[in-house]
Amino acid sequence: MCDANARRILTFPAIRPCESVSPATLLSSLITLSNTISSYKSKPFYTNTRPARDSLRLVGSILVFLEEIRLHDLTPSCAMVLSLSELHFVFQKLRFLLEDCSRPDVRVWMLVRSEKVSNQFRAIFRSISVALDVLPLDSINVSIELKELMGLVKNQASNSKLVFQPEDRLILEHLRSVLDKLELQMAPDLKILKRVLDYLGISRWIECNKEIKFLDSEIGSERSSSKKSDLGILCSLMGLMIYSRCMVFTVVDCDKTPVSVSGDCRSCNDFIKSFNVDDFRCPISLEIMSDPVTLTTGHTYDRSSIEKWFGSGNLTCPKTGQKVNGGSLVSNLCIRSIIKQYCLEKGISMAGPVGSNRNLDISHTTVGGSVAAEAAIKMAVEFLADRLVFGTSEAKHKATYEIRLLSKSSIFNRACLVEAGVVPSLLDLICVRNPKIQENAIAALLNLLKYSKTKKVLVENGGLELILEVAQNGFKMEARQYAAGTLFYLASVDEYRDIIGKIPRSIPVLMELVLDGTDRCKKNALVAILGLLMYPENHWKALAAGVVPLLINQLRSSHQCEDLVTDYLAILATLADNPDGAMSILSCGALHVILGVVGSTTSKASREYCVALLLAMCTNGGADVVHVLVSNSSLMGPLYSLLTEGCSRARKKASSLIRILHEFNEKNASSITRRPVHFQEQFVDVW
């Protein structure tokens, strides 16, 4: 899928061929592997260039010999099979090593590990020599020239004087001097830094950004490991590359490839869209799984949840009750990949509620991971803050984009940005007549609101009206979407719910986005409205603005995604908590719409909101509503299902609604002319 390469950098998961494999199959596989390795001749190597090229020459010579053997259809001896088997094992390692050495996004990390890589090449050469020692050249019926070639290859592999390249050593020393400067809270020498970047071929913003993305993912993997031995240097390198991206590269040259393409990617996207968020929730925590693991029973859980389950003394699978070995947790990389892609598509966190990210624990801390990283980030932030105020239009565009990227990744970055005073400057820039600057500035503000101190700074600088203006009249729908998300974060504070609710256009603006926006825009607007409704005084304002008929009409639409349906129902259920809201919902003809959703939805959350709505309408609408529900025989199945599967609140509401329907049915049983069908019987029929 989208995350096919699950192997961490500089790991070599080679597998020895099975003893029962036929010699012909082994030979064919080895030739295929050799051809794969030979394909790396066309790729650049930025460190350990000489050993990489030498290894390719060795494999090329061995490949000629292997092709000759296959051509003559020789019957291999046991010694020859042993030699080929060992070569197959070693070549797997070599392929992984060459793959890492030629990856375009790991150049800095490979420089830091260049001495280790050099030693790895040396070990592979020795292993090739040992494998060829076993090869019985004298008994193989090939030309003398080929035998001499293989003898030469064996000698080259055995006597190769592979040493740590002086050029790599010098550049590594330059890199360490730059990091040492940062450790001392001093700005690095830009000439030396550029020398390092030039040696590694990092000459463009996008190449630097790819390095940052790799380091970011590697930091996440390192934090989830037990050793964490490389965490400090990884954080330092990431800080340095962020500094370089901001200070060295003046032009943002992102890839122009559109996100939606034909072929396999489109099929992948269609596959992802076939899921809904409930498919990815851990059965124990009910949160989106960040590290899914599968038990021997075949059921998948989030690692932290199932480990707590086993730690409490339980030795069974929570869903099946079968006894399992608590130590046999297998990472489900396929499910993790699908979840990651789904969350990326939907714009939600992989680790559950808004703002959480278990994959990057650094996002929960106010430190930068290392002294050098903290210094690098602070210097970069000061530079960007200055550009926001005094830079040219192009410089402001780049600065807003850099801040947008920085503010996504960690609390430390957000804290540095807010303390550097970027919030007032960003508010000024969301008013400029430049769509790109406006979008970047409002997206950056949205990210910064995940840092608690930002909300107060934003409101005190008159940000509410400015954000509403972007939500209503932003140049691009993306900017309006981010503005709605910003209002959602502000509505998480009681005081600001009141203030936003008192601005006459706030709820109507959000309603416009629900009506005309993209799905993500609708989502942000809906959760912002829901946040405002947490303040009771805003209920009548929402009713007066016409929220209820808008949402009912949206529910009537046949092409709404499940997530949006859940949000529509959540708002309606919140409004239905008071009689005016419930009656307003009833007056819009919502009863049959809600019954239709109950019967068709696959989302447990949607079903729970539907039951809350139906109960509120029964309570406020009286016998007429109850009569309609009683006549709907398909309702009881979902209700009884919630009694066993729903949360405690949903179970109570389902139980209350069942009781109301039973009482009505018993009271009116004598007036029914046809044979009465009791709810218990209906329930049995459903099952």
C-alpha positions as CSV (number, residue, x, y, z in Angstrom):
1,M,0.0,0.0,0.0
2,C,1.1,3.6,0.6
3,D,3.7,2.6,3.2
4,A,5.2,-0.4,1.5
5,N,8.7,0.1,2.7
6,A,8.5,-0.7,6.4
7,R,12.2,-1.5,6.8
8,R,14.1,1.1,8.8
9,I,17.2,2.6,7.3
10,L,20.4,0.6,7.7
11,T,18.7,-2.6,8.7
12,F,19.2,-5.7,6.6
13,P,16.4,-8.3,7.0
14,A,18.1,-10.9,4.7
15,I,16.7,-14.4,4.7
16,R,18.7,-17.5,3.9
17,P,17.2,-19.7,1.1
18,C,15.4,-22.8,2.2
19,E,17.4,-26.0,2.1
20,S,14.7,-27.7,0.1
21,V,14.7,-25.1,-2.7
22,S,15.7,-26.5,-6.1
23,P,19.2,-25.4,-7.5
24,A,17.5,-24.1,-10.6
25,T,15.1,-21.9,-8.6
26,L,18.0,-20.7,-6.4
27,L,20.1,-19.8,-9.4
28,S,17.2,-18.0,-11.1
29,S,16.5,-16.0,-7.9
30,L,20.2,-15.1,-7.5
31,I,20.4,-13.8,-11.1
32,T,17.3,-11.7,-10.6
33,L,18.7,-10.3,-7.4
34,S,22.0,-9.6,-9.1
35,N,20.2,-7.7,-11.9
36,T,18.4,-5.7,-9.3
37,I,21.7,-4.7,-7.7
38,S,23.2,-3.9,-11.1
39,S,20.3,-1.4,-11.7
40,Y,21.9,0.8,-9.0
41,K,24.7,1.7,-11.4
42,S,22.5,4.6,-12.7
43,K,21.9,6.1,-9.3
44,P,24.0,8.6,-7.5
45,F,25.8,7.9,-4.2
46,Y,26.6,10.9,-2.0
47,T,28.7,9.1,0.6
48,N,30.7,5.9,0.4
49,T,30.8,6.3,-3.3
50,R,33.9,4.1,-3.9
51,P,32.8,1.0,-2.0
52,A,29.3,1.3,-3.6
53,R,30.8,1.4,-7.1
54,D,33.3,-1.4,-6.3
55,S,30.5,-3.6,-5.1
56,L,28.5,-3.0,-8.3
57,R,31.5,-4.1,-10.3
58,L,31.9,-7.3,-8.3
59,V,28.3,-8.2,-8.7
60,G,28.4,-7.5,-12.4
61,S,31.3,-9.9,-12.8
62,I,29.5,-12.6,-10.8
63,L,26.4,-12.1,-12.8
64,V,28.2,-13.0,-16.0
65,F,29.3,-16.2,-14.4
66,L,25.8,-17.0,-13.2
67,E,24.3,-16.4,-16.6
68,E,26.9,-18.8,-18.1
69,I,26.0,-21.5,-15.6
70,R,22.3,-21.2,-16.4
71,L,23.0,-21.2,-20.1
72,H,24.9,-24.5,-19.8
73,D,22.2,-26.0,-17.6
74,L,24.8,-27.5,-15.3
75,T,23.9,-29.9,-12.4
76,P,25.2,-28.1,-9.3
77,S,27.2,-29.9,-6.7
78,C,26.4,-29.6,-3.0
79,A,29.4,-27.2,-2.6
80,M,28.2,-25.1,-5.5
81,V,24.6,-24.9,-4.0
82,L,26.1,-23.9,-0.7
83,S,28.1,-21.1,-2.4
84,L,25.1,-19.8,-4.3
85,S,23.0,-19.9,-1.2
86,E,25.5,-17.8,0.7
87,L,25.8,-15.4,-2.2
88,H,22.0,-15.0,-2.2
89,F,22.0,-14.2,1.5
90,V,24.9,-11.6,1.1
91,F,23.4,-10.0,-2.0
92,Q,20.2,-9.3,-0.2
93,K,22.2,-7.3,2.4
94,L,24.1,-5.6,-0.4
95,R,20.8,-4.6,-2.1
96,F,19.4,-3.1,1.1
97,L,22.7,-1.2,1.7
98,L,22.8,0.2,-1.9
99,E,19.2,1.2,-1.6
100,D,20.0,3.2,1.5
101,C,23.1,4.7,0.0
102,S,21.2,6.0,-3.0
103,R,18.0,7.2,-1.3
104,P,17.5,10.9,-2.1
105,D,16.0,11.8,1.3
106,V,18.6,10.3,3.8
107,R,21.8,12.0,2.7
108,V,22.5,13.8,5.9
109,W,21.8,10.7,8.0
110,M,24.0,8.5,5.8
111,L,26.8,11.0,6.2
112,V,26.5,10.7,10.0
113,R,26.5,6.9,9.6
114,S,29.1,6.9,6.8
115,E,31.8,5.1,8.9
116,K,29.3,2.4,9.9
117,V,28.3,2.1,6.3
118,S,31.9,1.7,5.3
119,N,32.4,-1.1,7.8
120,Q,29.2,-2.8,6.4
121,F,30.6,-2.7,2.9
122,R,33.8,-4.3,4.2
123,A,31.9,-7.1,5.9
124,I,29.9,-7.7,2.7
125,F,33.1,-8.0,0.7
126,R,34.5,-10.5,3.2
127,S,31.3,-12.5,3.0
128,I,31.4,-12.5,-0.8
129,S,35.0,-13.8,-0.6
130,V,34.0,-16.6,1.8
131,A,31.1,-17.6,-0.4
132,L,33.4,-17.8,-3.5
133,D,36.0,-19.8,-1.5
134,V,33.4,-22.6,-1.3
135,L,32.6,-22.4,-5.1
136,P,34.3,-25.5,-6.7
137,L,35.6,-23.7,-9.8
138,D,37.7,-26.7,-11.0
139,S,34.7,-29.0,-11.3
140,I,32.4,-26.5,-13.1
141,N,32.3,-26.8,-16.9
142,V,32.8,-23.2,-17.9
143,S,35.5,-21.4,-19.9
144,I,38.9,-20.8,-18.5
145,E,38.3,-17.0,-18.9
146,L,35.3,-17.2,-16.6
147,K,37.2,-19.2,-14.0
148,E,39.9,-16.7,-14.1
149,L,37.4,-13.9,-13.8
150,M,35.8,-15.5,-10.7
151,G,39.3,-16.0,-9.2
152,L,40.0,-12.3,-9.7
153,V,36.7,-11.4,-8.2
154,K,37.4,-13.5,-5.1
155,N,40.8,-11.9,-4.7
156,Q,39.4,-8.4,-5.1
157,A,36.7,-9.2,-2.5
158,S,39.3,-10.7,-0.2
159,N,42.0,-8.1,-0.6
160,S,39.9,-5.0,-1.0
161,K,41.3,-2.1,1.1
162,L,38.1,-0.5,1.9
163,V,38.7,2.4,4.3
164,F,36.5,5.3,5.5
165,Q,36.8,7.7,2.6
166,P,38.8,10.9,3.5
167,E,36.3,13.1,1.6
168,D,33.4,11.7,3.7
169,R,35.5,12.1,6.9
170,L,36.2,15.8,6.1
171,I,32.6,16.7,5.4
172,L,31.5,14.8,8.5
173,E,33.9,16.9,10.6
174,H,32.4,20.0,9.0
175,L,28.9,18.8,10.0
176,R,30.0,18.2,13.5
177,S,31.5,21.6,13.8
178,V,28.2,23.1,12.7
179,L,26.3,21.1,15.4
180,D,28.9,22.1,18.0
181,K,28.2,25.7,17.3
182,L,24.5,25.1,17.8
183,E,25.2,23.3,21.0
184,L,26.9,26.6,22.2
185,Q,23.8,28.6,21.1
186,M,25.8,30.2,18.3
187,A,24.8,30.6,14.7
188,P,26.7,28.2,12.5
189,D,29.1,29.3,9.8
190,L,26.9,29.5,6.7
191,K,29.9,28.8,4.4
192,I,30.7,25.6,6.1
193,L,27.0,24.6,6.2
194,K,26.7,25.2,2.5
195,R,29.8,23.2,1.9
196,V,28.2,20.2,3.6
197,L,24.9,20.7,1.7
198,D,26.7,21.0,-1.6
199,Y,28.7,17.8,-1.0
200,L,25.5,16.0,-0.3
201,G,23.8,17.5,-3.4
202,I,21.2,19.3,-1.4
203,S,20.8,22.3,-3.6
204,R,17.1,23.0,-3.5
205,W,14.4,23.6,-0.9
206,I,12.5,20.5,-1.7
207,E,15.6,18.3,-1.3
208,C,16.1,19.8,2.2
209,N,12.5,19.3,3.0
210,K,12.7,15.6,2.1
211,E,15.6,15.2,4.5
212,I,13.4,16.8,7.2
213,K,10.5,14.4,6.5
214,F,12.8,11.4,6.7
215,L,14.3,12.6,10.0
216,D,10.9,13.3,11.4
217,S,9.7,9.7,10.6
218,E,12.9,8.3,12.0
219,I,12.5,10.2,15.2
220,G,9.0,8.7,15.6
221,S,10.4,5.2,15.1
222,E,13.3,5.9,17.5
223,R,10.9,7.1,20.2
224,S,8.9,3.9,19.9
225,S,12.0,1.7,20.3
226,S,13.4,0.7,23.6
227,K,17.0,2.0,23.1
228,K,16.5,5.5,21.8
229,S,20.3,5.7,21.3
230,D,20.1,7.8,18.1
231,L,17.3,10.2,19.3
232,G,19.5,13.1,20.3
233,I,21.5,13.2,17.0
234,L,18.4,12.7,14.9
235,C,16.7,15.7,16.7
236,S,19.9,17.8,16.2
237,L,20.0,17.0,12.5
238,M,16.4,17.8,12.0
239,G,16.8,21.1,13.8
240,L,19.8,21.9,11.5
241,M,17.9,21.0,8.4
242,I,15.0,23.2,9.4
243,Y,17.4,26.0,10.0
244,S,18.9,25.3,6.5
245,R,15.5,25.2,4.9
246,C,14.6,28.6,6.3
247,M,18.0,30.4,6.0
248,V,19.8,28.9,3.1
249,F,17.1,28.2,0.5
250,T,15.2,31.4,-0.6
251,V,12.8,29.8,-3.0
252,V,10.2,27.1,-2.2
253,D,10.2,24.7,-5.1
254,C,7.6,22.1,-4.1
255,D,6.7,19.3,-6.5
256,K,4.1,20.4,-9.0
257,T,2.6,16.9,-9.3
258,P,-1.1,17.0,-8.6
259,V,-2.3,15.0,-5.6
260,S,-5.0,13.1,-7.6
261,V,-3.6,11.0,-10.4
262,S,-4.8,8.2,-12.5
263,G,-3.9,4.5,-12.2
264,D,-2.9,2.8,-9.0
265,C,-3.0,5.9,-6.8
266,R,-6.6,6.5,-7.8
267,S,-7.5,2.9,-7.0
268,C,-5.7,3.3,-3.7
269,N,-7.8,6.4,-2.9
270,D,-11.0,4.7,-3.8
271,F,-10.0,1.8,-1.6
272,I,-9.3,4.1,1.3
273,K,-12.7,5.9,0.9
274,S,-14.5,2.6,1.3
275,F,-13.6,2.6,5.0
276,N,-15.1,4.8,7.8
277,V,-13.4,5.9,10.9
278,D,-15.0,3.2,13.1
279,D,-13.1,0.6,11.2
280,F,-9.9,1.9,12.6
281,R,-10.8,2.2,16.3
282,C,-9.2,-0.1,18.9
283,P,-12.0,-2.3,20.4
284,I,-10.6,-1.5,23.9
285,S,-9.9,2.2,23.9
286,L,-12.3,3.1,21.0
287,E,-9.6,5.5,19.7
288,I,-8.0,5.4,16.3
289,M,-5.1,2.9,16.5
290,S,-1.7,4.4,16.1
291,D,0.3,1.2,16.5
292,P,-2.1,-1.7,15.5
293,V,-1.0,-5.2,16.6
294,T,-2.6,-8.5,15.8
295,L,-3.1,-11.4,18.2
296,T,-3.0,-15.1,17.3
297,T,-6.8,-15.0,17.2
298,G,-6.7,-12.7,14.2
299,H,-8.1,-9.6,16.0
300,T,-6.3,-6.3,16.0
301,Y,-5.8,-3.8,18.9
302,D,-3.8,-0.7,19.6
303,R,-0.5,-1.8,21.2
304,S,-0.8,0.4,24.3
305,S,-4.4,-0.8,25.0
306,I,-3.7,-4.5,24.6
307,E,-0.5,-4.3,26.7
308,K,-2.5,-2.6,29.5
309,W,-5.1,-5.4,29.1
310,F,-2.4,-8.1,29.5
311,G,-0.7,-6.1,32.3
312,S,-4.0,-6.3,34.3
313,G,-3.6,-10.0,34.4
314,N,-5.9,-10.9,31.5
315,L,-4.5,-13.7,29.4
316,T,-7.3,-13.8,26.8
317,C,-8.3,-12.0,23.6
318,P,-10.8,-9.4,24.6
319,K,-13.2,-10.1,21.7
320,T,-13.1,-14.0,21.6
321,G,-12.1,-14.9,25.1
322,Q,-9.5,-17.4,23.8
323,K,-6.3,-17.8,25.7
324,V,-3.4,-16.1,24.0
325,N,0.3,-15.5,24.6
326,G,0.7,-11.8,25.8
327,G,4.1,-11.7,24.2
328,S,2.9,-12.7,20.7
329,L,2.0,-9.2,19.4
330,V,2.6,-8.9,15.7
331,S,2.7,-5.3,14.2
332,N,0.0,-5.0,11.6
333,L,1.9,-2.8,9.1
334,C,-0.8,-3.1,6.5
335,I,-3.6,-1.8,8.8
336,R,-1.2,0.9,10.0
337,S,-0.5,2.0,6.4
338,I,-4.3,2.1,5.6
339,I,-5.0,4.1,8.8
340,K,-2.2,6.6,8.0
341,Q,-3.5,7.1,4.5
342,Y,-7.1,7.4,5.7
343,C,-6.2,10.0,8.3
344,L,-4.2,11.9,5.7
345,E,-7.2,11.9,3.4
346,K,-9.6,13.0,6.1
347,G,-7.3,15.5,7.8
348,I,-7.6,13.9,11.2
349,S,-5.0,12.8,13.7
350,M,-3.8,9.2,13.5
351,A,-3.8,9.0,17.3
352,G,-7.4,9.9,18.1
353,P,-8.6,13.2,19.4
354,V,-7.6,16.5,17.9
355,G,-4.0,17.5,18.6
356,S,-2.8,14.1,19.7
357,N,0.1,12.3,17.9
358,R,1.5,9.3,19.6
359,N,4.0,8.8,16.8
360,L,5.8,11.9,17.7
361,D,6.0,12.2,21.5
362,I,7.9,15.4,21.0
363,S,4.6,17.1,20.1
364,H,3.6,16.7,23.7
365,T,6.7,18.4,25.1
366,T,8.0,21.9,25.4
367,V,11.6,20.9,24.6
368,G,13.2,20.5,21.1
369,G,14.8,17.0,21.6
370,S,18.4,18.3,22.0
371,V,20.2,21.5,22.8
372,A,21.3,21.9,19.2
373,A,17.8,21.4,17.9
374,E,16.4,24.0,20.2
375,A,19.0,26.5,19.2
376,A,18.5,25.9,15.5
377,I,14.7,26.3,15.8
378,K,14.9,29.5,17.8
379,M,17.3,31.1,15.3
380,A,15.1,30.0,12.4
381,V,12.0,31.4,14.2
382,E,13.6,34.8,14.9
383,F,14.6,35.0,11.2
384,L,11.0,34.2,10.1
385,A,9.4,36.6,12.5
386,D,11.6,39.4,11.1
387,R,10.6,38.4,7.5
388,L,6.9,38.6,8.3
389,V,7.3,42.3,9.1
390,F,10.1,43.6,7.0
391,G,10.4,41.2,4.1
392,T,9.3,41.6,0.5
393,S,6.0,40.1,-0.6
394,E,7.8,37.0,-1.8
395,A,9.8,36.8,1.5
396,K,6.5,37.1,3.5
397,H,5.0,34.3,1.4
398,K,8.0,32.0,2.1
399,A,8.0,33.0,5.8
400,T,4.3,32.2,6.2
401,Y,4.8,28.8,4.5
402,E,7.8,28.0,6.7
403,I,5.8,28.9,9.8
404,R,2.9,26.8,8.6
405,L,5.2,23.8,8.3
406,L,7.0,24.5,11.6
407,S,3.8,24.9,13.6
408,K,2.5,21.5,12.5
409,S,5.1,19.4,14.2
410,S,5.6,20.2,17.9
411,I,4.6,22.2,20.9
412,F,8.1,23.4,21.2
413,N,8.0,24.9,17.7
414,R,4.6,26.5,18.4
415,A,5.9,27.9,21.7
416,C,8.9,29.5,20.0
417,L,6.8,31.0,17.3
418,V,4.2,32.5,19.7
419,E,6.9,33.9,22.0
420,A,8.6,35.4,19.0
421,G,5.4,37.5,18.3
422,V,4.3,35.9,15.0
423,V,0.6,35.8,15.9
424,P,-0.1,39.6,15.4
425,S,2.0,39.6,12.2
426,L,0.0,36.6,10.8
427,L,-3.3,38.3,11.7
428,D,-2.1,41.3,9.6
429,L,-1.2,39.0,6.7
430,I,-4.6,37.2,6.5
431,C,-6.0,40.5,5.4
432,V,-3.6,41.1,2.5
433,R,-4.8,40.6,-1.1
434,N,-2.6,37.6,-1.8
435,P,-4.3,34.2,-1.8
436,K,-1.1,32.2,-1.1
437,I,-0.1,34.4,1.9
438,Q,-3.6,34.4,3.2
439,E,-3.9,30.6,3.1
440,N,-0.5,30.0,4.7
441,A,-1.1,32.6,7.4
442,I,-4.5,31.3,8.4
443,A,-3.2,27.7,8.3
444,A,-0.3,28.7,10.5
445,L,-2.7,30.3,13.0
446,L,-4.8,27.1,13.1
447,N,-1.7,25.1,13.9
448,L,-0.5,27.6,16.5
449,L,-3.9,27.3,18.3
450,K,-2.9,23.8,19.5
451,Y,-0.6,25.7,21.8
452,S,-2.6,26.9,24.8
453,K,-1.3,30.5,25.0
454,T,-2.1,31.3,21.4
455,K,-5.8,31.7,21.9
456,K,-5.5,34.6,24.3
457,V,-2.9,36.4,22.1
458,L,-5.1,36.0,19.1
459,V,-8.3,37.3,20.7
460,E,-6.5,40.2,22.4
461,N,-5.2,41.3,19.0
462,G,-8.7,41.5,17.4
463,G,-8.3,38.1,15.6
464,L,-12.0,37.0,15.9
465,E,-13.4,39.4,13.3
466,L,-10.5,38.9,11.0
467,I,-10.9,35.1,11.1
468,L,-14.6,35.4,10.5
469,E,-13.8,37.6,7.5
470,V,-11.6,34.9,6.0
471,A,-14.2,32.2,6.8
472,Q,-16.8,34.3,4.9
473,N,-14.8,35.9,2.1
474,G,-11.4,34.1,1.9
475,F,-9.8,34.0,-1.6
476,K,-9.6,30.2,-1.6
477,M,-11.9,27.5,-0.1
478,E,-8.8,26.1,1.7
479,A,-8.4,29.4,3.6
480,R,-12.0,29.4,4.6
481,Q,-11.7,25.8,5.7
482,Y,-8.7,26.7,8.0
483,A,-10.6,29.7,9.3
484,A,-13.5,27.4,10.4
485,G,-11.0,25.1,12.1
486,T,-9.5,28.1,13.9
487,L,-13.0,29.0,15.2
488,F,-13.4,25.4,16.4
489,Y,-10.2,25.7,18.5
490,L,-11.3,29.0,19.9
491,A,-14.7,27.6,20.8
492,S,-13.0,25.1,23.1
493,V,-12.8,27.9,25.7
494,D,-16.1,28.9,27.5
495,E,-15.3,32.6,27.4
496,Y,-14.6,32.6,23.7
497,R,-17.8,30.6,22.9
498,D,-19.7,33.4,24.4
499,I,-17.7,36.1,22.6
500,I,-18.0,34.4,19.2
501,G,-21.7,33.7,19.7
502,K,-22.3,37.4,20.3
503,I,-20.9,38.3,16.9
504,P,-24.0,38.3,14.7
505,R,-22.5,36.7,11.6
506,S,-20.5,33.9,13.3
507,I,-23.1,31.1,13.0
508,P,-24.5,32.2,9.6
509,V,-20.9,32.2,8.2
510,L,-20.3,28.7,9.4
511,M,-23.7,27.6,7.9
512,E,-22.6,29.0,4.5
513,L,-19.5,26.7,4.7
514,V,-21.7,23.7,5.6
515,L,-23.8,24.4,2.6
516,D,-21.2,25.3,0.0
517,G,-17.8,24.0,1.3
518,T,-15.7,21.0,0.5
519,D,-16.1,18.0,2.8
520,R,-13.2,19.1,4.9
521,C,-14.5,22.6,5.0
522,K,-18.0,21.3,6.1
523,K,-16.3,19.1,8.8
524,N,-14.5,22.1,10.3
525,A,-17.6,24.3,10.2
526,L,-19.7,21.6,11.8
527,V,-17.3,21.0,14.7
528,A,-17.1,24.7,15.2
529,I,-20.9,25.0,15.4
530,L,-20.9,22.1,17.8
531,G,-18.2,23.8,20.0
532,L,-20.3,27.0,20.1
533,L,-23.4,25.0,21.2
534,M,-21.5,23.9,24.3
535,Y,-22.4,27.4,25.6
536,P,-26.2,27.2,26.2
537,E,-26.9,30.8,25.2
538,N,-25.8,30.0,21.7
539,H,-28.6,27.4,21.2
540,W,-31.4,29.9,20.4
541,K,-29.0,31.8,18.2
542,A,-28.4,28.7,16.1
543,L,-32.1,27.9,16.0
544,A,-32.9,31.5,14.9
545,A,-30.2,31.3,12.2
546,G,-31.8,28.2,10.7
547,V,-29.3,25.6,11.5
548,V,-31.9,22.8,11.9
549,P,-33.5,23.0,8.4
550,L,-30.0,23.3,6.9
551,L,-28.8,20.1,8.6
552,I,-32.0,18.1,7.9
553,N,-31.7,19.0,4.2
554,Q,-28.1,17.9,4.2
555,L,-29.2,14.5,5.8
556,R,-31.7,14.1,3.0
557,S,-28.9,14.3,0.5
558,S,-27.9,10.8,-0.7
559,H,-24.2,11.5,-1.3
560,Q,-23.0,12.6,2.2
561,C,-20.0,10.9,3.7
562,E,-20.5,9.0,6.9
563,D,-18.3,11.4,9.0
564,L,-20.4,14.4,8.0
565,V,-23.6,12.5,8.7
566,T,-22.3,11.8,12.3
567,D,-21.6,15.5,12.7
568,Y,-25.0,16.6,11.5
569,L,-26.6,14.2,14.0
570,A,-24.3,15.4,16.8
571,I,-25.5,19.0,16.4
572,L,-29.1,18.0,16.1
573,A,-28.8,15.8,19.2
574,T,-27.3,18.7,21.1
575,L,-30.1,21.1,20.1
576,A,-32.7,18.5,20.9
577,D,-31.6,18.5,24.6
578,N,-34.0,21.4,25.1
579,P,-37.7,21.4,24.1
580,D,-37.4,24.3,21.6
581,G,-34.7,22.5,19.7
582,A,-36.6,19.2,19.7
583,M,-39.8,20.8,18.4
584,S,-37.8,22.7,15.8
585,I,-36.4,19.4,14.6
586,L,-39.8,17.8,14.5
587,S,-41.3,20.7,12.6
588,C,-38.8,20.2,9.8
589,G,-40.1,16.7,9.2
590,A,-36.9,15.1,10.6
591,L,-38.6,12.0,12.1
592,H,-38.6,9.9,9.0
593,V,-35.1,11.2,8.0
594,I,-33.7,10.0,11.4
595,L,-35.4,6.7,11.1
596,G,-33.9,6.3,7.6
597,V,-30.4,7.0,9.0
598,V,-30.9,4.5,11.9
599,G,-31.7,1.7,9.4
600,S,-28.9,2.5,7.0
601,T,-25.9,3.8,8.9
602,T,-22.9,1.6,9.6
603,S,-21.5,4.0,12.2
604,K,-22.2,3.2,15.8
605,A,-21.8,6.9,16.7
606,S,-24.4,8.0,14.2
607,R,-26.8,5.3,15.5
608,E,-26.3,6.6,19.1
609,Y,-27.0,10.2,18.0
610,C,-30.2,9.0,16.2
611,V,-31.4,7.3,19.3
612,A,-30.8,10.4,21.4
613,L,-32.8,12.4,18.8
614,L,-35.7,9.9,18.7
615,L,-35.9,9.9,22.5
616,A,-35.9,13.7,22.6
617,M,-38.7,13.8,20.0
618,C,-40.7,11.3,21.8
619,T,-40.4,13.3,25.0
620,N,-41.4,16.6,23.4
621,G,-43.6,15.4,20.5
622,G,-45.9,13.1,22.5
623,A,-48.0,10.2,21.3
624,D,-47.9,11.1,17.6
625,V,-44.2,10.6,17.5
626,V,-44.3,7.4,19.5
627,H,-47.0,6.1,17.2
628,V,-44.7,6.5,14.2
629,L,-41.9,4.8,15.9
630,V,-44.0,1.9,17.1
631,S,-45.2,1.3,13.5
632,N,-41.5,1.1,12.4
633,S,-40.6,-2.6,13.0
634,S,-37.0,-2.2,11.8
635,L,-36.2,0.2,14.7
636,M,-36.0,-2.4,17.4
637,G,-32.9,-4.2,16.0
638,P,-30.6,-1.2,16.3
639,L,-32.1,-0.3,19.7
640,Y,-31.3,-3.7,21.2
641,S,-27.9,-3.7,19.5
642,L,-27.1,-0.5,21.4
643,L,-28.1,-2.1,24.6
644,T,-25.1,-4.5,24.2
645,E,-22.6,-2.5,22.2
646,G,-23.2,1.2,23.0
647,C,-21.5,3.4,25.5
648,S,-23.2,3.7,28.9
649,R,-25.1,6.9,27.9
650,A,-26.3,5.3,24.6
651,R,-27.4,2.2,26.5
652,K,-29.5,4.4,28.9
653,K,-31.1,6.3,26.1
654,A,-31.9,3.1,24.1
655,S,-33.4,1.5,27.2
656,S,-35.5,4.6,27.9
657,L,-36.8,4.7,24.3
658,I,-37.6,0.9,24.3
659,R,-39.5,1.4,27.5
660,I,-41.6,4.2,26.0
661,L,-42.4,2.2,23.0
662,H,-43.3,-0.9,25.1
663,E,-45.6,1.2,27.3
664,F,-47.3,2.7,24.3
665,N,-47.7,-0.6,22.6
666,E,-49.3,-2.2,25.7
667,K,-51.6,0.8,26.2
668,N,-52.9,0.7,22.6
669,A,-52.8,-3.1,22.1
670,S,-56.6,-3.4,22.5
671,S,-57.3,-0.9,19.8
672,I,-55.3,-2.6,17.1
673,T,-57.5,-4.6,14.8
674,R,-54.9,-6.9,13.4
675,R,-53.1,-9.5,15.5
676,P,-50.8,-7.6,17.8
677,V,-47.1,-8.3,17.3
678,H,-45.2,-7.7,20.4
679,F,-41.8,-6.0,20.4
680,Q,-40.2,-9.1,21.8
681,E,-41.5,-11.1,18.8
682,Q,-40.3,-8.3,16.4
683,F,-36.9,-8.5,18.0
684,V,-36.7,-12.2,17.5
685,D,-37.8,-11.9,13.9
686,V,-35.0,-9.4,13.3
687,W,-32.4,-11.7,14.6
